[in-house]
Amino acid sequence: MSIATKDWVLLPELIEAIYIAERTIYKHKKSGVFKAGEHFYRVGEGTVKGKCVYSLEQCKKALFDLSKRNKKKGETYKKKIINDL
């Protein structure tokens, strides 16, 4: 089954599907962009931390909403930097 057809994925699949760094995912969880029970759930028992399982569609929606709130535009570069690249 390909990533495009699965909704619930583990962290490595989420990183690959939405092109976001693992560290950024943890930052979004800490800041409340990704919320437990809505965007992910944790598998494990007792005090042992288990793996998180993420809803691909809910995470995408949360990132779109974050982009709307921040109204960020794409990066701009000087011509010299572009030529050097």
Backbone bond lengths (Angstrom), bond angles and torsions (degrees), N, CA, C in turn:
res aa  C-N    CA-C-N  psi(-1)  N-CA   C-N-CA  omega(-1)  CA-C   N-CA-C  phi
1 M - - - 1.449 - - 1.525 108.28 -
2 S 1.320 117.07 130.29 1.469 120.00 -178.57 1.523 111.15 -80.72
3 I 1.313 114.77 162.10 1.463 121.04 -179.35 1.524 110.85 -60.68
4 A 1.315 117.43 -34.86 1.467 121.49 -176.15 1.525 112.07 -63.67
5 T 1.333 118.52 -24.47 1.458 120.29 -176.66 1.519 112.73 -101.07
6 K 1.331 118.53 -8.54 1.460 121.32 179.20 1.518 110.07 -95.46
7 D 1.327 116.68 139.60 1.461 118.56 177.25 1.521 111.05 -96.73
8 W 1.313 119.15 -41.13 1.468 121.74 -178.45 1.516 109.14 -98.78
9 V 1.343 115.97 121.09 1.459 121.51 -174.23 1.526 110.40 -134.30
10 L 1.318 115.26 160.50 1.464 121.28 173.72 1.523 109.47 -85.35
11 L 1.316 116.47 169.90 1.457 122.62 -174.89 1.534 114.10 -52.59
12 P 1.335 119.90 -48.94 1.474 118.41 -178.69 1.534 112.98 -59.80
13 E 1.332 116.19 -37.02 1.466 119.64 179.04 1.523 111.12 -70.86
14 L 1.337 117.39 -36.10 1.462 121.31 177.38 1.521 110.36 -63.68
15 I 1.329 116.27 -45.50 1.468 121.40 179.04 1.528 110.19 -57.40
16 E 1.313 116.34 -45.39 1.463 121.27 -178.79 1.529 111.72 -67.70
17 A 1.320 116.98 -38.35 1.458 120.95 -174.19 1.521 113.69 -75.48
18 I 1.338 117.64 -36.49 1.467 118.57 -175.70 1.529 112.95 -110.53
19 Y 1.336 117.04 7.76 1.468 122.27 174.51 1.528 111.73 53.07
20 I 1.319 116.33 54.55 1.455 121.37 -179.04 1.526 107.82 -133.54
21 A 1.304 116.90 146.84 1.460 121.44 -178.05 1.528 111.02 -73.78
22 E 1.314 116.16 150.05 1.455 121.51 178.90 1.532 110.85 -57.92
23 R 1.307 116.21 -42.41 1.464 120.96 179.69 1.539 110.95 -59.99
24 T 1.322 116.82 -39.38 1.460 121.24 179.82 1.522 110.87 -66.02
25 I 1.311 117.29 -36.38 1.467 120.69 177.11 1.517 109.91 -62.36
26 Y 1.331 116.90 -44.11 1.467 120.22 178.47 1.527 111.08 -64.27
27 K 1.330 117.17 -37.68 1.467 120.48 177.22 1.524 110.58 -63.84
28 H 1.336 116.91 -40.72 1.467 120.57 179.15 1.529 111.60 -67.34
29 K 1.317 116.99 -34.02 1.470 119.66 176.05 1.522 109.99 -67.04
30 K 1.323 116.99 -42.81 1.460 121.05 -178.63 1.526 111.99 -67.02
31 S 1.324 116.84 -37.15 1.466 120.84 -177.38 1.530 113.20 -84.31
32 G 1.330 117.22 -7.71 1.467 120.22 177.03 1.512 115.14 93.50
33 V 1.325 118.04 6.16 1.464 120.16 175.14 1.524 109.13 -67.56
34 F 1.329 116.56 -45.02 1.465 122.18 173.70 1.523 107.32 -101.70
35 K 1.324 117.12 118.39 1.458 122.14 -175.13 1.526 110.88 -110.07
36 A 1.335 114.95 138.19 1.460 120.69 177.38 1.522 109.31 -62.08
37 G 1.315 116.56 138.15 1.457 121.78 179.90 1.512 113.54 87.26
38 E 1.320 116.39 -15.30 1.461 120.87 178.06 1.526 111.02 -116.57
39 H 1.317 116.25 -48.77 1.460 121.17 -177.92 1.522 112.80 -104.39
40 F 1.322 116.65 -21.99 1.462 120.25 179.48 1.528 109.57 -157.03
41 Y 1.330 114.91 162.48 1.461 121.20 169.99 1.516 107.83 -137.86
42 R 1.317 115.64 156.96 1.457 121.43 -176.89 1.528 109.26 -105.96
43 V 1.330 115.74 135.25 1.455 122.30 177.88 1.517 107.56 -103.81
44 G 1.310 117.77 121.26 1.452 121.75 -179.68 1.514 110.13 164.48
45 E 1.307 116.26 167.60 1.454 121.07 -177.72 1.518 110.66 -123.36
46 G 1.321 116.05 145.43 1.456 121.98 173.57 1.510 113.42 58.82
47 T 1.317 114.92 -135.85 1.463 120.21 -177.05 1.524 112.65 -86.19
48 V 1.330 116.81 -5.31 1.460 120.51 179.46 1.524 108.43 -80.06
49 K 1.342 116.21 121.13 1.457 119.71 178.47 1.511 109.59 -72.57
50 G 1.305 115.03 130.46 1.457 119.93 178.25 1.516 110.88 -101.19
51 K 1.308 115.52 -174.07 1.459 121.53 178.07 1.518 109.59 -77.99
52 C 1.305 115.22 150.88 1.459 120.62 173.45 1.523 108.35 -93.59
53 V 1.321 115.33 140.02 1.453 122.62 175.70 1.524 105.98 -114.95
54 Y 1.329 116.64 126.27 1.457 122.59 -171.48 1.525 111.94 -108.46
55 S 1.324 115.91 143.04 1.456 121.43 171.91 1.526 107.45 -85.14
56 L 1.298 116.01 112.66 1.459 121.36 -177.04 1.525 110.84 -59.61
57 E 1.304 117.67 -46.38 1.465 121.41 -178.06 1.525 111.72 -66.58
58 Q 1.326 117.67 -42.33 1.470 120.38 -179.88 1.526 111.06 -66.75
59 C 1.332 117.08 -37.86 1.468 120.49 178.39 1.528 110.77 -66.47
60 K 1.334 116.75 -41.15 1.464 120.15 176.96 1.530 110.25 -61.34
61 K 1.316 116.12 -45.19 1.462 120.82 179.94 1.533 110.56 -61.06
62 A 1.326 117.36 -42.93 1.464 121.25 179.40 1.526 110.82 -61.90
63 L 1.340 117.34 -39.17 1.466 120.14 179.03 1.522 111.51 -69.63
64 F 1.339 117.59 -37.66 1.463 120.47 175.88 1.522 110.36 -63.19
65 D 1.325 116.57 -44.03 1.458 120.90 178.96 1.533 110.89 -63.11
66 L 1.313 116.74 -40.43 1.468 121.01 177.35 1.523 110.78 -61.87
67 S 1.318 116.68 -42.21 1.461 121.10 178.71 1.528 110.98 -63.05
68 K 1.319 116.49 -40.85 1.471 120.27 178.06 1.520 110.99 -62.59
69 R 1.333 116.11 -44.88 1.468 120.36 -179.60 1.516 111.75 -63.35
70 N 1.316 116.26 -40.80 1.471 120.56 -177.25 1.519 112.48 -81.72
71 K 1.324 116.29 -20.01 1.470 122.68 -179.01 1.513 111.61 48.50
72 K 1.324 115.38 45.15 1.464 119.58 -179.74 1.519 109.68 -80.45
73 K 1.322 114.09 140.71 1.450 120.62 174.88 1.517 107.65 -101.35
74 G 1.302 116.46 168.53 1.449 120.76 178.43 1.523 111.43 -64.84
75 E 1.305 115.54 161.58 1.456 121.17 178.87 1.526 110.01 -69.27
76 T 1.311 116.04 146.79 1.465 121.05 174.00 1.520 108.34 -118.94
77 Y 1.309 115.41 144.59 1.453 121.55 -178.08 1.524 109.74 -129.31
78 K 1.323 115.73 151.43 1.451 121.15 174.96 1.523 108.54 -71.86
79 K 1.345 116.13 153.65 1.464 121.01 -178.38 1.523 111.81 -57.84
80 K 1.340 116.95 -37.48 1.471 120.26 -178.98 1.533 110.55 -61.80
81 I 1.309 116.89 -41.85 1.472 120.55 179.76 1.524 110.14 -65.36
82 I 1.318 116.75 -42.28 1.469 120.81 179.74 1.524 110.04 -62.49
83 N 1.350 117.16 -43.13 1.459 120.99 178.71 1.526 111.12 -63.33
84 D 1.334 116.97 -37.99 1.470 120.48 178.87 1.521 111.11 -66.27
85 L 1.331 116.88 -33.70 1.461 119.67 179.33 1.497 110.20 -70.56
